[in-house]
Amino acid sequence: MITLKNTTKTYEINKNNSVTALDNITINIKEGELVVLKGVSGSGKSTILSLIAALTKPTIGEVIVNEKRVSKLPDNFASDYRQQDIGFIFQKYNLIPTLSVQDNILLPLVPTNPDEVEAKAKLDRVMEQFNIAHKKDTMVRSLSGGEQQRVAIARAHINDPKIIIADEPTANLDEKLSLDFIEILRGLKDSGKTIVVATHDPLFFNLDIVDRVIEVQGGKIL
């Protein structure tokens, strides 16, 4: 489902300096797999996620998702691809604190301009699924860390994407909330989602739901 083929990503710092974040890596991820990218900060994990999501383009090589060469997509088509196929779960949630729970969850629907009935049906589905319906009118700045993450997960899932991408999703959670998050991932995997998690949290490295752990170090796959 996801292929990074002979992929290198170099960031130009200035005219005379550059940093190679990824160095000629190849990764293949099957549909329905839960794959963990393991590595310290700066190892290249987040760059892999950005390439899969077409947030950035490789310097060399290609990225193919569902037989679509996403590394070649023009920006407007890349935006459509992300909106339709990718659900993001961020380390710091990336919620808008002055909006309510339901308004934060509804944000990914804005570009598609759905009718009110369709939007409400999608909203009700994900709020129930991730146990956040009782907080729908609460401003997210008033929520606990675990509740904010549930809102972020519901937002990532409202368009029913094929792929869930999570970048250090338990970095701001205690062990109990981290285990709760893992159970949510279990449910998403059981529903057929393809999931890629970038983390250095050891809780993930021996889970029964994880199909593979790919270790990244210095921009290379070990």
C-alpha positions in Angstrom: 0.0 0.0 0.0 2.9 2.4 0.8 6.3 2.3 -0.8 9.3 4.6 -0.4 11.7 3.6 -3.1 15.4 4.6 -3.0 14.3 7.7 -1.2 16.7 10.5 -0.1 15.5 13.8 1.5 18.0 16.7 1.8 17.1 20.0 3.4 19.0 23.0 2.2 20.0 25.2 5.2 21.6 27.8 3.0 23.5 28.1 -0.2 26.5 26.2 1.2 25.0 23.9 3.8 22.5 21.1 3.7 21.3 18.3 5.9 20.4 14.8 4.7 17.4 13.6 6.7 17.0 10.4 4.8 19.7 8.6 2.9 18.5 6.2 0.1 15.9 4.3 2.1 13.4 1.7 0.8 10.3 0.8 2.8 7.2 -1.3 1.9 4.1 -1.3 4.1 1.1 -3.6 3.3 -2.5 -2.6 3.6 -3.8 -3.2 7.1 -0.3 -3.3 8.7 0.6 -1.4 11.9 4.2 -0.4 11.5 6.3 1.4 14.1 9.2 3.6 13.1 11.6 3.5 16.0 14.4 6.0 16.6 15.6 9.0 18.6 14.7 12.6 17.8 16.3 13.6 14.5 16.7 10.1 13.2 14.4 10.7 10.2 11.1 9.2 11.5 9.1 12.3 11.1 10.5 12.9 7.6 9.2 9.5 6.5 5.7 10.4 7.8 5.9 13.7 5.9 6.8 11.9 2.7 4.0 9.4 3.1 1.5 12.3 3.6 2.9 14.3 0.7 3.7 17.2 3.0 7.2 17.2 1.6 8.7 15.7 -1.6 11.9 13.5 -1.8 15.0 15.0 -3.2 15.7 11.6 -4.9 13.4 8.6 -5.3 9.7 8.2 -5.1 6.8 7.6 -2.8 3.9 5.5 -4.0 0.6 5.1 -2.0 -2.2 2.9 -3.4 -0.4 2.9 -6.8 -0.5 6.7 -6.8 2.9 8.5 -7.1 2.2 11.0 -4.4 5.8 12.4 -4.5 4.9 13.8 -7.9 1.5 15.4 -7.0 1.1 19.1 -7.5 0.2 20.9 -4.3 -3.5 21.1 -4.9 -3.8 17.4 -5.6 -1.5 16.6 -2.7 -4.0 18.5 -0.5 -6.9 16.5 -1.8 -4.9 13.3 -1.2 -4.2 14.2 2.4 -7.8 15.2 3.0 -9.2 12.0 1.6 -6.7 9.3 2.5 -4.6 10.4 5.5 -5.6 10.9 9.2 -3.0 12.7 11.3 -2.4 12.3 15.1 0.2 14.8 16.3 2.4 14.8 19.4 1.0 18.2 20.6 -2.6 17.5 19.2 -2.6 20.6 17.1 -6.1 21.5 18.3 -7.5 25.1 18.2 -8.0 26.0 21.9 -10.6 28.6 21.3 -12.9 26.2 19.5 -15.2 23.5 21.0 -14.6 19.8 20.8 -17.1 19.4 18.0 -15.8 22.3 16.0 -12.2 21.0 16.2 -13.4 17.5 15.0 -15.3 19.0 12.1 -12.4 21.0 10.7 -11.3 18.4 8.1 -14.7 18.5 6.6 -14.6 22.2 5.7 -12.9 21.8 2.3 -15.6 19.3 1.2 -18.6 21.5 2.3 -20.8 18.6 3.3 -24.5 19.2 4.1 -25.5 19.5 7.7 -27.0 16.0 8.0 -23.9 14.3 6.6 -21.6 16.3 8.8 -23.6 15.6 11.9 -23.7 11.9 11.2 -19.9 11.8 10.8 -19.4 13.8 13.9 -21.7 11.7 16.0 -20.0 8.5 14.8 -16.5 9.5 15.8 -17.5 11.2 19.0 -19.2 8.0 20.1 -16.4 5.8 18.8 -13.7 7.7 20.8 -15.8 8.4 23.9 -15.8 12.2 23.6 -19.5 12.9 22.9 -20.2 14.2 26.5 -17.6 16.9 25.9 -18.8 18.1 22.5 -19.5 21.7 23.5 -16.5 22.1 25.8 -13.6 24.3 24.7 -10.6 22.1 24.1 -8.4 24.3 26.3 -10.4 23.0 29.2 -9.8 19.3 28.5 -7.2 17.0 30.1 -4.4 15.7 27.9 -6.1 12.3 27.4 -9.3 14.0 26.4 -7.5 16.3 24.0 -5.9 13.3 22.4 -9.3 11.6 21.9 -10.5 14.8 20.2 -7.4 14.7 17.9 -8.0 11.0 17.1 -11.7 11.7 16.3 -10.6 14.6 14.0 -8.1 12.3 12.3 -10.8 9.7 11.7 -13.8 11.8 10.7 -13.1 11.4 6.9 -12.6 7.6 7.4 -9.1 7.7 5.9 -7.3 4.6 4.7 -4.1 5.5 6.5 -3.5 6.8 10.0 -0.2 8.5 10.7 0.9 9.2 14.3 3.9 11.2 15.3 5.1 10.6 18.8 1.5 10.2 19.9 2.3 9.2 23.6 5.0 11.8 24.3 2.7 13.9 26.4 0.8 11.1 28.1 1.3 9.1 31.3 1.5 5.3 31.1 -2.2 4.7 31.7 -3.2 7.2 29.0 -0.6 5.7 26.7 -2.1 2.2 27.2 -5.6 3.7 26.5 -4.2 5.1 23.2 -2.8 1.7 22.3 -6.2 0.1 22.7 -7.6 2.8 20.4 -5.0 1.8 17.8 -6.0 -1.8 18.3 -9.6 -0.9 17.3 -8.4 1.1 14.3 -6.2 -1.8 13.1 -9.1 -4.3 13.6 -11.2 -2.0 11.3 -8.6 -2.4 8.5 -6.7 0.8 8.8 -3.1 1.0 7.8 -1.2 2.7 10.6 2.3 4.1 10.8 3.5 5.3 14.2 6.8 7.2 14.7 7.9 6.9 18.3 10.7 6.1 20.7 8.3 5.0 23.4 9.3 1.4 24.4 5.6 0.6 25.1 5.2 0.1 21.3 8.1 -2.2 20.6 6.7 -5.6 21.8 2.9 -5.1 21.2 0.9 -8.0 19.7 -0.8 -5.5 17.3 2.5 -4.3 15.8 3.4 -6.1 12.6 6.9 -4.6 12.3 9.3 -2.3 14.0 11.5 -0.4 11.6 14.5 1.2 13.3 15.7 4.5 11.8 19.1 6.0 12.7 20.9 8.9 11.0 18.5 8.8 8.1 19.1 5.1 7.3 17.1 2.0 8.0 18.9 -0.4 10.3 
